[in-house]
């Protein structure tokens, strides 16, 4: 087998240092553009003012321009009378000041005597209410240094200083080349094994954000000769080539071989996770970066390597990451071999930020959509303990995070509906981390969430939720907001081909099962029902196979990766499955009593008790909301 091997596992900073040294002579040429078109461009030289601003003495207010010496005797007992054309000139804001004048008296301080005469009762101070020539910008003054990214306010200063054209580095032209036999264009009729190609569309948008000019190529299949041809052509027309996929160690991962045929590989393998298989090289004196195909890996390579290369080609050092300090809601483990990027949800609770880690797979695209920030675990650490104070690279503004209601607990699609309705109201958003009911209880206990969603059946009393709150949070006042009663049942393929009608049938018919994670309310319910029936969980094929949401369990059944799974009715309906009821359960909200007074919580309660929300529940089916909004104080 002809498989690739990695040349290195070099640190991110060292890899960038080495690569920049290899491409140091490949800076972009300079071009001259109109100043008003220069937003986001990088200055190629320092820029100096050509004129002063203002370039004449001007009035800062509406009033009259005077020679201050004529006003020195003015007082309430001895008003001074001034005549237009002799003692003063009427001026508006911005008007030039006559050479014989050195002060402006505001119109509000004038006493009109006649059409051309006024009186004043206090003297004018020399140069009062006058913007002197060069007060803002002086001719010859440095306005912007070299290697500066031009902002809208900079454009105003440049034009005010008489600079109407600027020298900037040309935008790098970037070739984005998606590769792979398995990928297809959006809209293609899919067959098993096909993957819709979307990475390149993300790359093009990111390159635009980074200040480059991207062109997407058509998909190139895994054909070595064709890849060589396309990359060779791109290297002659573009300033930077991004080759997506084919950087790993598979039999058809040709990227490294293509680069070595046309140029040189400098680095293959950087100590980051996800994103390790990245390749950095040069072809026909043009930098080329081969980016892993997994979407999350690709994103972090773009953000941490490609972004810096695009800036470097324009003589710019990008440093735009924003960090806050937050406390981890659960332990994070990591390999000491890599700098690992862990996506997190963020909330602001009791004057501190809380970071709740979410899915970590390299292919978990939605983890990027859901993430509020990224925890960067250094190579030398094996992770952080729960409660650790860590630096988080935030992907939203602090105001957005502070207006986020954090929910940690059990999943249900109705949380997504509530989130959407809350967002429509404007100020607040709902961010939920699905860690199961017990995870929610523990987050409440440790003051790491605004509220928890839970459906925990007490096996001794048969009561839902309240026994767990009393048991795990005995020293804090918790309000239980009744949410919904919902049907849990077996989700099976449409038509129920195995004729599964009960939990016993799973064992009898050797059905493949997909379970929920330990600590989830659904897992506890399953174990309770199995115990009642005298079924040993080990008799169920797939009992140890875990998923984290009702929808993902339903999706596994719909894709024929499992024959059945336990979940809620609405998830089965969304995925077009049949449903065999097992039990009705109570899905509630547990919230610290004092949080009921928070503005965001009040708005959330308004949403879930609204007519619009209840209409959405009716559309989904399987929910009883007659007690919705009822508050029980524990």
C-alpha positions as CSV (number, residue, x, y, z in Angstrom):
1,X,0.0,0.0,0.0
2,X,1.2,3.5,-0.9
3,X,0.4,5.5,2.2
4,X,1.7,8.9,3.3
5,X,3.5,9.5,6.6
6,X,3.8,12.7,8.5
7,X,7.2,14.4,8.4
8,X,6.6,16.3,11.6
9,X,4.5,17.1,14.7
10,X,5.9,20.6,15.0
11,X,4.3,23.2,17.2
12,X,2.0,25.8,15.6
13,X,4.2,28.8,16.3
14,X,7.3,27.1,15.1
15,X,5.6,25.9,12.0
16,X,4.5,29.4,11.1
17,X,7.9,30.8,11.9
18,X,9.6,28.2,9.5
19,X,7.0,28.7,6.8
20,X,7.2,32.5,6.9
21,X,11.0,32.2,6.5
22,X,10.5,30.0,3.4
23,X,8.1,32.5,1.8
24,X,9.6,35.8,3.0
25,X,10.4,36.9,-0.6
26,X,6.8,36.4,-1.8
27,X,5.3,39.7,-0.6
28,X,2.5,41.2,-2.7
29,X,3.3,44.1,-5.1
30,X,2.1,47.6,-4.3
31,X,-0.8,49.3,-6.0
32,X,-2.4,52.8,-5.8
33,X,-6.1,53.0,-5.1
34,X,-8.7,55.7,-4.2
35,X,-8.7,56.4,-0.5
36,X,-12.5,55.9,-0.2
37,X,-12.0,52.3,-1.5
38,X,-9.3,51.4,0.9
39,X,-11.3,49.9,3.8
40,X,-9.6,46.7,5.0
41,X,-6.5,47.2,2.9
42,X,-2.9,47.2,4.2
43,X,-0.8,50.3,3.9
44,X,2.4,49.7,1.9
45,X,4.2,52.9,3.1
46,X,3.6,55.4,5.9
47,X,1.1,58.0,4.9
48,X,1.6,61.7,5.8
49,X,-0.9,64.6,5.7
50,X,-0.6,66.8,2.6
51,X,-2.6,69.7,4.1
52,X,-3.6,70.8,7.6
53,X,-7.1,70.2,8.8
54,X,-8.7,72.6,9.1
55,X,-6.4,74.4,6.7
56,X,-7.7,77.8,7.9
57,X,-9.0,79.2,11.2
58,X,-12.7,78.4,11.4
59,X,-15.6,79.0,13.7
60,X,-16.5,76.2,16.1
61,X,-20.0,77.7,16.7
62,X,-22.7,79.9,15.2
63,X,-22.1,83.6,16.2
64,X,-20.0,86.6,15.5
65,X,-16.3,86.9,14.8
66,X,-14.6,89.8,16.7
67,X,-11.3,91.3,17.7
68,X,-11.3,90.3,21.4
69,X,-9.6,93.6,22.4
70,X,-12.8,95.4,21.6
71,X,-14.7,93.3,24.2
72,X,-12.5,93.5,27.2
73,X,-14.5,96.1,29.1
74,X,-17.9,94.3,28.7
75,X,-19.9,93.5,31.9
76,X,-23.5,93.5,33.0
77,X,-23.1,97.1,34.3
78,X,-21.2,98.2,31.2
79,X,-22.5,96.4,28.1
80,X,-20.4,96.8,24.9
81,X,-22.2,97.6,21.7
82,X,-20.8,96.1,18.5
83,X,-21.7,97.1,14.9
84,X,-21.8,94.6,12.0
85,X,-19.1,95.3,9.4
86,X,-17.2,97.5,11.8
87,X,-16.8,95.5,15.0
88,X,-17.9,92.0,14.0
89,X,-18.6,89.6,11.1
90,X,-21.5,87.1,11.3
91,X,-20.2,83.5,11.0
92,X,-21.7,80.0,11.1
93,X,-20.0,76.8,12.3
94,X,-17.1,76.0,10.0
95,X,-16.9,79.5,8.4
96,X,-13.4,81.0,8.0
97,X,-12.4,83.6,10.5
98,X,-11.4,87.1,9.1
99,X,-7.7,87.9,9.6
100,X,-8.6,90.8,11.9
101,X,-10.6,88.6,14.3
102,X,-9.3,86.3,17.0
103,X,-12.5,85.2,18.8
104,X,-16.1,84.1,18.2
105,X,-19.0,84.9,20.5
106,X,-21.8,82.4,20.5
107,X,-25.2,83.7,19.2
108,X,-26.7,82.7,22.6
109,X,-24.5,85.3,24.3
110,X,-25.7,88.2,22.1
111,X,-28.3,90.8,22.9
112,X,-29.8,92.1,19.7
113,X,-30.2,95.8,19.6
114,X,-31.0,96.4,15.9
115,X,-30.6,94.7,12.6
116,X,-26.9,95.4,12.5
117,X,-26.0,95.9,16.2
118,X,-25.6,93.7,19.3
119,X,-24.6,94.1,22.8
120,X,-22.4,91.8,25.0
121,X,-22.1,91.7,28.8
122,X,-18.9,89.7,29.1
123,X,-15.6,89.9,27.3
124,X,-14.4,87.4,24.7
125,X,-11.2,85.5,25.4
126,X,-8.6,85.3,22.5
127,X,-9.2,82.3,20.3
128,X,-12.4,81.2,22.1
129,X,-14.7,79.1,19.9
130,X,-12.2,79.0,17.0
131,X,-10.8,75.8,15.5
132,X,-7.3,76.9,14.7
133,X,-5.5,75.8,11.5
134,X,-4.0,72.4,12.0
135,X,-6.0,71.8,15.2
136,X,-6.9,68.3,14.0
137,X,-4.2,67.4,11.5
138,X,-1.0,69.3,10.7
139,X,0.5,69.2,7.2
140,X,3.3,66.6,7.2
141,X,2.0,64.8,10.2
142,X,2.0,61.0,10.1
143,X,-1.6,59.8,9.7
144,X,-1.1,56.0,9.3
145,X,2.1,53.9,9.6
146,X,3.2,51.2,7.2
147,X,1.5,47.8,7.5
148,X,-1.7,49.2,9.0
149,X,-5.1,47.8,8.2
150,X,-7.2,50.7,7.1
151,X,-10.5,51.3,9.0
152,X,-13.4,53.5,8.1
153,X,-12.3,56.2,10.6
154,X,-8.8,56.1,8.9
155,X,-10.4,56.9,5.6
156,X,-11.9,60.1,7.1
157,X,-8.6,61.2,8.5
158,X,-6.8,60.6,5.3
159,X,-9.2,62.6,3.2
160,X,-9.2,65.4,5.8
161,X,-5.4,65.4,5.5
162,X,-5.6,65.8,1.7
163,X,-4.7,62.2,0.9
164,X,-7.0,61.1,-1.9
165,X,-5.0,58.1,-3.1
166,X,-3.1,55.5,-1.0
167,X,-0.4,52.9,-1.7
168,X,-1.5,49.5,-0.5
169,X,-0.4,45.9,-1.0
170,X,-2.5,44.1,-3.6
171,X,-5.0,41.6,-2.3
172,X,-3.6,38.1,-2.6
173,X,-5.5,36.1,-5.3
174,X,-6.3,32.8,-3.7
175,X,-7.1,29.6,-5.5
176,X,-9.5,27.3,-3.6
177,X,-9.4,23.8,-5.0
178,X,-11.8,21.2,-3.5
179,X,-10.6,17.6,-4.1
180,X,-12.0,14.1,-3.6
181,X,-13.8,11.4,-5.5
182,X,-16.5,11.2,-2.8
183,X,-17.5,14.9,-2.9
184,X,-20.3,16.3,-5.1
185,X,-21.7,19.7,-5.8
186,X,-24.7,20.9,-3.8
187,X,-28.0,19.9,-5.5
188,X,-26.5,16.7,-6.9
189,X,-28.8,13.6,-6.5
190,X,-27.0,11.8,-3.7
191,X,-26.1,8.1,-3.5
192,X,-24.4,6.2,-0.7
193,X,-20.9,7.4,-0.2
194,X,-21.5,10.9,-1.6
195,X,-20.5,13.9,0.5
196,X,-21.8,17.4,-0.3
197,X,-18.9,19.7,-0.8
198,X,-19.1,22.8,1.3
199,X,-15.7,23.4,2.7
200,X,-14.6,25.5,-0.3
201,X,-17.6,27.8,0.1
202,X,-16.5,28.4,3.7
203,X,-12.9,29.0,2.6
204,X,-14.0,31.6,0.0
205,X,-16.0,33.5,2.7
206,X,-13.1,33.4,5.2
207,X,-10.6,34.6,2.6
208,X,-12.8,37.6,1.9
209,X,-12.8,38.3,5.7
210,X,-9.0,37.9,5.8
211,X,-8.5,40.5,3.0
212,X,-7.9,38.2,0.1
213,X,-9.6,37.6,-3.2
214,X,-10.7,34.0,-3.6
215,X,-11.6,32.0,-6.6
216,X,-13.2,28.6,-6.2
217,X,-12.3,25.8,-8.7
218,X,-14.5,23.0,-9.8
219,X,-14.1,19.8,-7.8
220,X,-11.1,17.8,-8.8
221,X,-11.4,14.0,-8.4
222,X,-8.7,11.9,-6.8
223,X,-6.6,11.6,-10.0
224,X,-2.9,12.4,-9.5
225,X,-2.2,13.6,-13.1
226,X,-5.3,15.8,-13.1
227,X,-4.4,17.3,-9.7
228,X,-0.9,18.1,-10.9
229,X,-2.3,19.8,-13.9
230,X,-4.8,21.9,-11.9
231,X,-2.3,22.9,-9.2
232,X,0.4,23.8,-11.8
233,X,-2.0,26.0,-13.6
234,X,-3.3,27.7,-10.4
235,X,0.3,28.4,-9.2
236,X,0.9,30.4,-12.4
237,X,-2.3,32.6,-12.0
238,X,-2.7,32.9,-8.2
239,X,-0.7,34.1,-5.3
240,X,-1.8,31.4,-2.8
241,X,-3.2,27.9,-3.4
242,X,-5.5,26.1,-0.9
243,X,-5.9,22.5,-1.7
244,X,-8.7,21.0,0.4
245,X,-8.5,17.3,1.5
246,X,-5.9,14.7,0.5
247,X,-3.5,15.8,3.2
248,X,-3.9,12.7,5.4
249,X,-2.4,9.2,5.1
250,X,-5.0,7.5,2.9
251,X,-4.2,5.6,-0.3
252,X,-5.8,8.4,-2.4
253,X,-4.4,11.3,-0.4
254,X,-2.3,12.7,-3.2
255,X,-1.7,16.3,-2.0
256,X,1.8,15.8,-0.7
257,X,2.9,13.9,-3.8
258,X,1.5,16.7,-6.0
259,X,3.4,19.4,-4.2
260,X,6.7,17.4,-4.3
261,X,6.2,16.9,-8.0
262,X,5.8,20.6,-8.7
263,X,7.7,22.1,-5.8
264,X,8.6,21.4,-2.2
265,X,7.0,20.3,1.1
266,X,8.3,22.2,4.1
267,X,6.0,20.9,6.8
268,X,3.6,17.9,6.9
269,X,1.9,17.7,10.3
270,X,1.4,20.4,12.8
271,X,0.8,19.7,16.5
272,X,-2.8,21.0,16.6
273,X,-6.0,19.1,17.1
274,X,-8.1,19.1,15.1
275,X,-6.0,20.0,12.0
276,X,-2.8,18.0,12.4
277,X,-2.4,16.7,8.8
278,X,-2.0,20.2,7.3
279,X,0.8,20.5,4.6
280,X,2.7,23.7,4.1
281,X,4.7,24.0,0.9
282,X,5.6,26.0,-2.2
283,X,4.9,25.4,-5.9
284,X,6.3,27.5,-8.7
285,X,7.4,30.1,-6.1
286,X,3.8,30.3,-4.8
287,X,2.8,29.2,-1.2
288,X,0.4,26.2,-1.2
289,X,-1.5,24.9,1.9
290,X,-3.2,21.5,1.9
291,X,-6.1,21.6,4.4
292,X,-7.6,18.5,5.9
293,X,-11.1,17.6,4.7
294,X,-12.9,17.3,8.0
295,X,-14.8,20.6,8.4
296,X,-13.7,21.4,12.0
297,X,-10.1,20.6,11.2
298,X,-10.3,22.8,8.1
299,X,-11.8,25.7,10.0
300,X,-9.0,25.8,12.6
301,X,-6.3,25.5,10.0
302,X,-7.9,28.5,8.2
303,X,-8.1,30.5,11.3
304,X,-4.7,29.7,12.7
305,X,-2.5,29.3,9.6
306,X,-4.2,30.5,6.4
307,X,-5.4,33.8,8.0
308,X,-1.8,34.6,9.1
309,X,-0.4,33.7,5.6
310,X,-2.9,36.0,3.8
311,X,-1.9,38.8,6.2
312,X,1.9,38.0,5.9
313,X,1.8,38.3,2.1
314,X,0.5,41.9,2.6
315,X,3.1,42.8,5.3
316,X,0.6,42.6,8.1
317,X,0.7,40.7,11.4
318,X,-2.8,39.7,12.4
319,X,-3.6,39.7,16.1
320,X,-7.3,39.9,16.4
321,X,-8.2,37.1,18.9
322,X,-10.2,38.3,21.9
323,X,-10.0,36.5,25.2
324,X,-12.0,36.4,28.4
325,X,-11.4,34.3,31.5
326,X,-14.1,31.7,32.3
327,X,-14.6,28.7,34.6
328,X,-15.0,25.3,33.1
329,X,-18.3,23.5,33.8
330,X,-16.7,20.1,33.3
331,X,-13.3,18.4,33.1
332,X,-11.5,18.6,29.7
333,X,-8.9,16.0,28.9
334,X,-6.3,16.4,26.1
335,X,-3.2,14.9,24.7
336,X,0.0,16.5,25.7
337,X,1.2,16.1,22.0
338,X,-1.1,18.8,20.6
339,X,-2.4,22.3,21.0
340,X,-6.1,21.4,21.1
341,X,-9.0,23.6,20.2
342,X,-12.1,22.8,22.3
343,X,-15.4,24.5,21.4
344,X,-17.5,25.8,24.3
345,X,-20.8,27.4,25.1
346,X,-20.6,30.5,27.3
347,X,-22.8,32.1,29.9
348,X,-22.4,35.0,32.4
349,X,-23.6,33.8,35.7
350,X,-23.2,35.5,39.1
351,X,-20.6,37.9,37.7
352,X,-18.4,35.3,36.1
353,X,-18.2,33.6,32.7
354,X,-19.0,29.9,32.6
355,X,-17.6,27.7,29.7
356,X,-19.4,24.5,28.9
357,X,-17.5,22.3,26.4
358,X,-19.4,20.8,23.5
359,X,-18.7,18.1,20.8
360,X,-15.1,17.7,19.9
361,X,-15.1,15.6,16.7
362,X,-13.2,16.9,13.7
363,X,-16.3,16.4,11.6
364,X,-18.8,17.9,14.0
365,X,-19.7,20.9,11.8
366,X,-22.6,22.1,14.1
367,X,-20.1,22.4,17.0
368,X,-18.7,25.5,15.1
369,X,-22.2,26.9,14.6
370,X,-23.1,26.4,18.3
371,X,-19.8,27.5,19.8
372,X,-19.5,30.9,21.6
373,X,-15.8,30.5,22.1
374,X,-12.8,28.2,21.9
375,X,-10.6,26.9,24.7
376,X,-7.0,26.4,23.6
377,X,-5.4,23.6,25.6
378,X,-1.6,24.0,25.3
379,X,0.6,21.1,24.2
380,X,2.3,20.7,27.6
381,X,-1.0,20.1,29.4
382,X,-3.2,17.0,29.5
383,X,-6.3,19.1,30.1
384,X,-8.1,21.1,32.8
385,X,-10.1,20.1,35.8
386,X,-13.7,21.1,36.3
387,X,-13.9,24.6,37.8
388,X,-10.5,25.6,36.3
389,X,-10.1,29.3,35.4
390,X,-9.1,29.3,31.7
391,X,-8.7,31.8,28.8
392,X,-11.4,31.5,26.1
393,X,-11.0,32.9,22.6
394,X,-14.5,34.4,22.2
395,X,-16.4,34.2,18.9
396,X,-19.1,36.7,20.0
397,X,-19.0,40.1,21.7
398,X,-19.0,40.2,25.5
399,X,-22.4,42.0,25.4
400,X,-23.9,39.1,23.4
401,X,-22.5,36.6,25.9
402,X,-23.8,38.6,28.9
403,X,-27.2,38.6,27.3
404,X,-27.1,34.8,26.7
405,X,-29.2,32.5,28.9
406,X,-27.3,29.3,29.5
407,X,-29.2,26.0,29.8
408,X,-27.3,22.9,30.7
409,X,-29.2,19.6,30.8
410,X,-31.4,17.3,28.8
411,X,-32.2,17.8,25.1
412,X,-35.5,18.3,23.4
413,X,-36.2,20.0,20.1
414,X,-38.7,22.3,21.8
415,X,-35.6,24.1,23.3
416,X,-34.6,25.0,19.7
417,X,-38.1,26.5,19.1
418,X,-37.9,28.5,22.4
419,X,-34.5,29.7,21.4
420,X,-35.8,30.9,18.0
421,X,-38.8,32.7,19.5
422,X,-36.6,34.3,22.2
423,X,-34.1,35.6,19.6
424,X,-37.0,37.2,17.6
425,X,-37.6,39.4,20.7
426,X,-34.2,41.0,20.2
427,X,-32.1,41.3,23.3
428,X,-31.6,37.8,24.7
429,X,-30.5,34.5,23.3
430,X,-30.7,30.9,24.6
431,X,-27.6,28.7,24.5
432,X,-28.0,25.1,25.5
433,X,-25.4,22.4,26.2
434,X,-26.9,18.9,26.0
435,X,-25.2,16.9,28.7
436,X,-28.2,14.9,30.1
437,X,-30.4,15.5,33.1
438,X,-27.8,14.6,35.7
439,X,-25.3,16.9,34.1
440,X,-27.9,19.7,34.4
441,X,-28.5,18.9,38.1
442,X,-24.7,19.0,38.8
443,X,-24.3,22.2,36.8
444,X,-27.1,23.8,39.0
445,X,-25.4,22.5,42.1
446,X,-22.1,24.1,41.1
447,X,-23.7,27.4,39.9
448,X,-22.6,26.8,36.3
449,X,-25.9,27.4,34.5
450,X,-29.0,29.6,34.6
451,X,-31.3,26.6,34.5
452,X,-31.3,22.9,33.8
453,X,-33.8,20.9,31.8
454,X,-34.4,17.5,33.2
455,X,-36.7,14.4,33.2
456,X,-35.3,12.3,36.0
457,X,-37.4,9.4,37.3
458,X,-36.9,8.5,40.9
459,X,-36.8,4.7,40.9
460,X,-38.1,4.4,44.4
461,X,-41.0,6.9,44.5
462,X,-41.8,6.9,40.8
463,X,-41.8,10.8,41.0
464,X,-40.1,12.9,38.4
465,X,-37.4,15.6,39.1
466,X,-38.2,16.9,42.6
467,X,-36.5,14.0,44.5
468,X,-33.3,14.7,42.6
469,X,-33.3,18.4,43.3
470,X,-33.8,17.7,47.0
471,X,-31.1,15.0,47.0
472,X,-28.4,16.9,45.1
473,X,-29.1,20.6,45.9
474,X,-30.4,20.6,49.4
475,X,-29.0,23.9,50.5
476,X,-30.3,26.1,47.7
477,X,-33.8,27.4,46.9
478,X,-34.7,25.9,43.5
479,X,-37.9,26.6,41.5
480,X,-39.3,23.9,39.4
481,X,-41.0,25.3,36.3
482,X,-43.4,22.8,34.8
483,X,-42.5,22.5,31.1
484,X,-44.2,19.6,29.3
485,X,-45.2,16.0,29.7
486,X,-44.0,14.1,26.7
487,X,-44.2,10.5,25.4
488,X,-41.0,8.4,25.4
489,X,-41.1,5.4,23.1
490,X,-39.3,3.2,20.7
491,X,-38.4,4.8,17.4
492,X,-38.3,2.3,14.5
493,X,-38.0,2.5,10.7
494,X,-41.2,3.4,8.8
495,X,-43.4,0.4,8.5
496,X,-41.7,-1.3,11.5
497,X,-40.0,-4.0,9.4
498,X,-38.9,-6.0,12.5
499,X,-42.4,-5.7,14.1
500,X,-41.0,-4.4,17.3
501,X,-43.8,-3.6,19.7
502,X,-42.1,-3.6,23.1
503,X,-38.8,-3.5,24.9
504,X,-38.9,-7.3,25.1
505,X,-39.0,-7.5,21.3
506,X,-35.6,-5.8,21.1
507,X,-34.0,-8.8,22.8
508,X,-36.2,-11.4,21.1
509,X,-35.6,-10.2,17.6
510,X,-31.9,-9.3,18.1
511,X,-32.6,-5.7,17.1
512,X,-29.7,-3.3,16.9
513,X,-30.3,-0.6,19.6
514,X,-28.8,2.9,20.0
515,X,-28.8,4.2,23.6
516,X,-28.6,7.6,25.3
517,X,-25.6,8.6,27.4
518,X,-25.2,7.7,31.0
519,X,-26.8,10.3,33.3
520,X,-29.5,11.2,30.8
521,X,-33.1,11.0,31.8
522,X,-33.9,8.7,28.9
523,X,-31.1,6.2,30.0
524,X,-32.5,6.2,33.5
525,X,-36.0,5.6,32.2
526,X,-34.8,2.7,30.0
527,X,-33.0,1.1,32.9
528,X,-36.1,1.5,35.1
529,X,-38.3,-0.2,32.5
530,X,-35.8,-3.0,31.8
531,X,-35.6,-3.7,35.5
532,X,-39.4,-3.9,35.8
533,X,-39.4,-6.4,32.9
534,X,-36.5,-8.4,34.3
535,X,-34.4,-7.8,31.2
536,X,-30.6,-7.8,31.5
537,X,-29.2,-4.8,29.6
538,X,-26.4,-6.9,28.3
539,X,-28.9,-8.9,26.3
540,X,-29.5,-5.8,24.2
541,X,-27.3,-5.4,21.1
542,X,-26.0,-1.8,21.2
543,X,-26.9,-1.0,24.8
544,X,-23.4,0.5,25.3
545,X,-23.7,2.5,22.0
546,X,-24.4,6.1,23.1
547,X,-25.7,9.3,21.5
548,X,-26.4,12.6,23.0
549,X,-29.8,13.9,21.7
550,X,-33.2,12.5,20.7
551,X,-32.7,13.7,17.2
552,X,-29.3,12.1,16.8
553,X,-30.8,8.7,18.0
554,X,-33.7,9.1,15.6
555,X,-31.2,9.9,12.8
556,X,-29.2,6.7,13.4
557,X,-32.4,4.7,13.0
558,X,-33.5,6.6,9.9
559,X,-30.1,6.0,8.3
560,X,-30.4,2.3,9.1
561,X,-27.4,2.4,11.5
562,X,-29.7,1.0,14.2
563,X,-33.0,-0.8,14.2
564,X,-34.5,1.2,17.2
565,X,-33.8,3.6,20.0
566,X,-35.6,5.2,22.8
567,X,-36.7,8.8,22.4
568,X,-39.5,11.3,22.3
569,X,-42.4,11.3,19.8
570,X,-41.4,14.6,18.2
571,X,-38.0,13.3,17.2
572,X,-39.5,10.3,15.6
573,X,-42.0,12.4,13.6
574,X,-39.2,14.8,12.4
575,X,-37.2,11.9,11.1
576,X,-40.2,10.1,9.5
577,X,-40.1,7.1,11.9
578,X,-42.7,4.9,13.5
579,X,-43.2,5.2,17.2
580,X,-44.2,2.7,19.9
581,X,-45.1,4.5,23.2
582,X,-43.3,3.3,26.3
583,X,-44.0,5.9,29.0
584,X,-45.2,9.4,29.6
585,X,-42.6,11.5,31.4
586,X,-42.3,15.0,32.9
587,X,-39.8,17.3,31.3
588,X,-39.2,20.3,33.5
589,X,-37.0,23.3,34.1
590,X,-35.1,23.7,37.4
591,X,-33.9,27.2,38.2
592,X,-32.4,28.9,41.2
593,X,-35.2,31.0,42.8
594,X,-33.3,34.2,42.7
595,X,-32.8,33.9,38.9
596,X,-36.6,34.3,38.4
597,X,-36.0,38.0,38.7
598,X,-33.5,38.3,35.9
599,X,-34.8,40.1,32.9
600,X,-33.7,37.4,30.5
601,X,-35.4,34.6,32.5
602,X,-38.6,36.6,32.6
603,X,-38.5,37.0,28.8
604,X,-37.8,33.3,28.4
605,X,-40.8,32.3,30.6
606,X,-42.9,34.7,28.6
607,X,-41.8,32.9,25.4
608,X,-42.6,29.3,26.7
609,X,-46.0,30.3,28.0
610,X,-46.9,32.2,24.8
611,X,-49.7,31.1,22.5
612,X,-47.1,31.0,19.6
613,X,-44.9,28.5,21.5
614,X,-47.9,26.2,22.3
615,X,-48.9,26.3,18.7
616,X,-45.5,25.0,17.8
617,X,-45.9,22.2,20.4
618,X,-49.2,21.2,18.8
619,X,-47.5,21.0,15.4
620,X,-44.8,18.6,16.7
621,X,-47.3,16.4,18.6
622,X,-46.6,14.2,21.6
623,X,-46.6,17.0,24.2
624,X,-49.0,17.8,27.1
625,X,-48.6,21.4,28.2
626,X,-51.6,21.9,30.5
627,X,-49.3,22.8,33.5
628,X,-46.8,24.8,31.4
629,X,-45.4,27.7,33.4
630,X,-46.6,26.5,36.8
631,X,-43.8,27.2,39.4
632,X,-43.1,24.9,42.3
633,X,-40.7,26.2,44.9
634,X,-38.5,23.5,46.4
